[in-house]
């Protein structure tokens, strides 16, 4: 692995570092957003670690580890949650667009495919995002929205 290139690509994730308020809008649960918070921090300049807590028991707490995978030229997101779910997502982060997707089995079977797109505002303080899912990887349906707002006191 080419260490300088990996560190350079990981430095692009500096954008996320800090704490964020999270608002989830799920069409099947409530008309008002479900509130939570998330934080991003460096782990020895080698990984970015995200911890998320949503103030609703239906949504699991999670820990996520981000890394750069030089062979694919993409980031990887390692997802772990309080239900015991472990998933591996492919990720890109460029031109104020954050994308995640999972379309093949990894640590668990692939019962459904997932994809996420987050659009970052020009000030870099808000990310409007949406998750979609698909049973066949072809036909996609909206799952839920997530709005991230940077805690400007950081």
C-alpha positions as CSV (number, residue, x, y, z in Angstrom):
1,X,0.0,0.0,0.0
2,X,1.3,3.4,-0.9
3,X,1.1,5.1,2.6
4,X,1.5,8.8,1.5
5,X,-1.4,8.5,-1.0
6,X,-3.6,6.8,1.6
7,X,-2.9,9.6,4.1
8,X,-3.6,12.2,1.5
9,X,-7.0,10.7,0.6
10,X,-7.9,10.3,4.3
11,X,-7.1,14.0,4.9
12,X,-10.1,14.8,2.6
13,X,-12.3,13.4,5.4
14,X,-11.1,16.2,7.7
15,X,-14.3,17.9,6.5
16,X,-16.4,15.6,8.8
17,X,-14.4,16.0,12.0
18,X,-16.5,17.4,14.9
19,X,-20.0,16.9,16.1
20,X,-23.2,17.1,14.2
21,X,-26.9,17.2,15.0
22,X,-28.8,14.6,13.1
23,X,-32.5,14.7,12.0
24,X,-34.0,11.6,10.5
25,X,-37.3,11.7,8.6
26,X,-38.7,8.3,8.1
27,X,-42.0,8.0,6.2
28,X,-43.3,5.1,8.2
29,X,-42.5,6.3,11.7
30,X,-43.3,9.9,12.4
31,X,-44.1,13.1,10.6
32,X,-41.6,15.1,12.7
33,X,-37.9,14.4,12.5
34,X,-36.2,12.0,14.9
35,X,-33.3,13.7,16.6
36,X,-29.8,12.5,17.4
37,X,-26.2,13.4,17.2
38,X,-23.0,12.1,15.7
39,X,-19.3,12.8,16.1
40,X,-16.4,12.2,13.8
41,X,-12.8,12.0,15.1
42,X,-9.4,10.8,14.0
43,X,-8.0,7.5,15.2
44,X,-4.2,8.0,15.1
45,X,-4.4,9.8,11.7
46,X,-5.1,6.4,10.2
47,X,-8.9,6.1,10.3
48,X,-11.9,8.4,10.9
49,X,-14.3,7.0,13.5
50,X,-17.9,8.1,13.6
51,X,-20.2,7.4,16.6
52,X,-24.0,8.0,16.2
53,X,-26.8,8.1,18.8
54,X,-30.4,8.5,17.8
55,X,-32.9,9.4,20.5
56,X,-35.4,6.8,19.5
57,X,-35.1,3.1,20.4
58,X,-36.1,1.9,16.8
59,X,-32.8,3.4,15.5
60,X,-29.7,1.6,16.6
61,X,-26.6,3.4,17.9
62,X,-23.6,2.8,15.7
63,X,-19.9,3.1,15.3
64,X,-18.4,3.5,11.8
65,X,-14.8,3.4,10.7
66,X,-13.7,5.1,7.5
67,X,-10.6,4.1,5.5
68,X,-9.1,4.5,2.1
69,X,-8.8,1.4,-0.1
70,X,-6.0,2.1,-2.7
71,X,-6.8,-1.0,-4.8
72,X,-10.3,0.3,-5.6
73,X,-9.6,4.0,-5.4
74,X,-12.5,4.4,-3.0
75,X,-13.2,4.8,0.7
76,X,-14.6,2.0,2.7
77,X,-17.1,2.5,5.5
78,X,-17.1,-0.3,8.1
79,X,-20.5,-0.1,9.9
80,X,-21.3,-1.7,13.3
81,X,-24.5,-1.1,15.3
82,X,-26.1,-2.0,18.6
83,X,-28.2,-4.7,17.0
84,X,-25.0,-6.6,16.2
85,X,-25.3,-5.7,12.5
86,X,-22.0,-5.4,10.6
87,X,-21.8,-4.1,7.1
88,X,-19.2,-2.9,4.6
89,X,-20.1,0.0,2.3
90,X,-18.2,1.5,-0.7
91,X,-17.9,5.2,-0.5
92,X,-16.9,8.3,-2.5
93,X,-16.6,11.8,-1.3
94,X,-16.0,14.5,-3.9
95,X,-17.4,17.8,-5.2
96,X,-19.5,18.2,-2.1
97,X,-21.3,14.9,-2.7
98,X,-21.0,12.0,-0.3
99,X,-22.1,8.6,-1.6
100,X,-22.3,5.2,0.0
101,X,-23.5,1.9,-1.3
102,X,-23.8,-1.8,-0.5
103,X,-24.6,-4.2,-3.3
104,X,-22.8,-7.4,-2.5
105,X,-22.7,-9.7,0.6
106,X,-20.0,-8.9,3.1
107,X,-20.0,-9.7,6.8
108,X,-23.7,-10.5,6.5
109,X,-26.0,-11.8,3.8
110,X,-27.3,-9.3,1.3
111,X,-31.0,-9.3,1.9
112,X,-31.3,-5.9,0.2
113,X,-29.1,-3.4,-1.5
114,X,-28.6,0.1,-0.1
115,X,-27.4,3.4,-1.4
116,X,-27.0,6.9,0.1
117,X,-26.4,10.3,-1.4
118,X,-25.5,13.3,0.8
119,X,-25.3,16.8,-0.7
120,X,-23.1,19.3,1.2
121,X,-24.1,23.0,1.3
122,X,-21.5,25.6,0.2
123,X,-20.7,26.6,3.7
124,X,-20.0,23.0,4.6
125,X,-22.3,23.1,7.6
126,X,-25.3,21.0,6.3
127,X,-25.6,17.7,4.6
128,X,-29.0,16.8,3.1
129,X,-29.0,13.1,2.5
130,X,-31.3,10.2,1.6
131,X,-31.1,6.4,1.9
132,X,-32.7,4.1,-0.7
133,X,-33.0,0.3,-0.8
134,X,-33.6,-2.3,-3.4
135,X,-34.5,-6.0,-3.3
136,X,-33.0,-6.7,-6.7
137,X,-30.4,-4.0,-7.2
138,X,-32.4,-2.5,-10.1
139,X,-35.6,-1.0,-8.7
140,X,-34.9,1.4,-5.9
141,X,-37.3,2.9,-3.3
142,X,-36.8,5.7,-0.8
143,X,-36.0,4.5,2.7
144,X,-35.4,7.7,4.9
145,X,-33.8,11.1,4.9
146,X,-31.0,12.3,7.2
147,X,-30.1,15.9,7.7
148,X,-26.7,16.6,9.3
149,X,-26.1,20.1,10.8
150,X,-22.6,20.9,12.0
151,X,-22.3,21.9,15.7
152,X,-20.7,25.3,15.1
153,X,-19.4,25.5,18.7
154,X,-16.7,22.9,17.9
